[in-house]
Amino acid sequence: MNYDKDKVAELFDGKVEHIESRPDDAMFKQVGSKALDALELNSDDTLLDAGSGSGRNAIKASRSCSRVIGMDISRKSLERAEEKASEEGLDNLEFLYGSIEDPNESTDLTSYGINKVLVNYALHHLPDELKKQGLTNLAGIMKRPGRMVIGDIMFFEDPEAHLEKFEEVGCDGGEHDHPSTVEFLKNTLEGLGASVRVERLHPLAGIMIADF
Ligand SMILES: C[S@@+](CC[C@H](N)C(=O)[O-])C[C@H]1O[C@@H](n2cnc3c(N)ncnc32)[C@H](O)[C@@H]1O
């Protein structure tokens, strides 16, 4: 399975405007909205939004919690997110470069007091082994008790039986997208000690709520 982090970053550097102009019913937005609700943010929470894109969810979340850190590998997306946050006069969020698989690469996040983690529509870019590494590292920087919510393309049913639905969920079928089965994600999170609930939103997409 091909995975090249810099290629994915380049892809998203070139898609900032396209993603921002997607309609509200685009699957990643619907899933993101459910995932944000499932975080049950409150004023004491510090949230890490891993794969924050141009900051849509991070900015929304910043109004309901103490602090938000958005992290992404696409520098153009990070720049746009910073621009939007500053236009809105928000001072409780920051955006920094980092990857899901190596979240401490540019900044040591362990001292941030992060107790909530959101990963919306970003994890599926990684092959399963790196997803496992990423989820392990994200769980490792999270305070306890903590909650991680994953919203993403995830296979509730045999994807071969739903090939015509790939476009609906925004899956390219394998070039840059490597979605997992629900079972793989659930087992990985449970293996890290989380108690996991799953919400199906589509045969090929949903959210997973992991309490640590
Ligand atoms: C479809 S966008 C979703 C953005 C945002 N989470 C949202 O829901 O609007 C996917 C984002 O994941 C980021 N991404 C892809 N692979 C990543 C990785 N390994 N680590 C961090 N971010 C990644 C991309 O750069 C892109 O900004």
The ligand as a Gaussian input file, in Angstrom:
#p B3LYP/6-31G(d) Opt

LIG

0 1
 C      -10.522000      15.809000       4.362000
 S       -9.460000      16.871000       5.250000
 C      -10.349000      17.010000       6.777000
 C       -9.993000      18.246000       7.519000
 C      -10.753000      18.460000       8.846000
 N      -10.455000      17.424000       9.802000
 C      -12.249000      18.562000       8.614000
 O      -12.987000      17.679000       9.070000
 O      -12.676000      19.553000       7.995000
 C       -8.107000      15.807000       5.721000
 C       -6.963000      16.533000       6.414000
 O       -6.114000      15.553000       7.007000
 C       -4.782000      15.974000       6.847000
 N       -3.917000      14.783000       6.951000
 C       -3.774000      13.762000       6.077000
 N       -2.886000      12.867000       6.532000
 C       -2.437000      13.359000       7.726000
 C       -1.487000      12.896000       8.676000
 N       -0.803000      11.765000       8.491000
 N       -1.289000      13.628000       9.787000
 C       -1.956000      14.804000       9.981000
 N       -2.859000      15.290000       9.110000
 C       -3.092000      14.575000       7.995000
 C       -4.768000      16.623000       5.465000
 O       -3.650000      17.447000       5.271000
 C       -6.096000      17.361000       5.492000
 O       -5.935000      18.657000       5.987000

